[in-house]
Amino acid sequence: MPTPLPKTKLNETQLRQFRDEGYVILGRVLSDEQLEGLRGEEARFRANAQVGKDQKNQTLFFSQVGPYSQIVRQVGLEGAHLDALEQLIGPNLMLWYTQFVTKMPDGESGKSEFPWHQDNGYISIEPANNVTVWIALDDVDTRNGCVWVDPKSHLQGLLPHKKKSADSWFLEIKVAGDGVPAVLKAGEAVAFTGLTLHRSKLNHTDRPRRAFFFEYCDPASVAVSLVDHSGDPASAPRSPVIRRAGTWLARGQLPLPPNNKFEA
Ligand SMILES: O=C(O)CCC(=O)C(=O)O
């Protein structure tokens, strides 16, 4: 009989670290069964993406996979990390984004790096109450491309994210220092704010580095799509986060619309 995981409730020190530094290590959030389940799903999505594509040296992204995966929904809506998120965001929790990130062995190409960025630099959540829960599906460290966070960077607010060239998604953000590597065992997670600068370096090993992340926010938030726009939140398209495809209410309830004008 599988043992249920204890819920991850954050203590005062962890809450202070999240508030002051913009990130906190949550520890183990997946049961063995959930870890195997998510690894199986990563393999299924990777096989499906393989057709005619060279995946060598690449970082592979499988995004907004909730509708396609029962285990993603189960972990995202009932996982051990939800109590911690309630402490960080509040009683109403919207799961609004999901993504596998598989960093293939880099060899010498240097292509598998993901440079410094804020998650809100792509789709900005307003107000910026959103939290990313980045879960290692393999043991991760500095050799295979763990995620690094820049402590206190969230205090700078939303920074401009600029594409290096028209055909490159690489972004240029100047960061002083190296940041802190989130060294995690498979099934463990780090949580950070949508404004926390983070990155991952190359995978120097000969095995893929698999990870999965969820993003949550308060359901009353608005999503502003900065991708393929000038990056100026004032002119970018915006919509209530509850109207986006692939979003679920994980806990609590939605705020009532004015005059009970419920939309179909
Ligand atoms: O998993 C990684 O290597 C980083 C991915 C990431 O930060 C992102 O997709 O926003």
The ligand as a Gaussian input file, in Angstrom:
#p B3LYP/6-31G(d) Opt

LIG

0 1
 O       13.763000      23.842000     -16.479000
 C       14.568000      24.687000     -16.877000
 O       15.671000      24.388000     -17.296000
 C       14.166000      26.134000     -16.843000
 C       12.826000      26.309000     -17.490000
 C       12.243000      27.649000     -17.225000
 O       12.707000      28.403000     -16.418000
 C       11.047000      28.056000     -17.970000
 O       10.568000      27.325000     -18.871000
 O       10.529000      29.159000     -17.683000

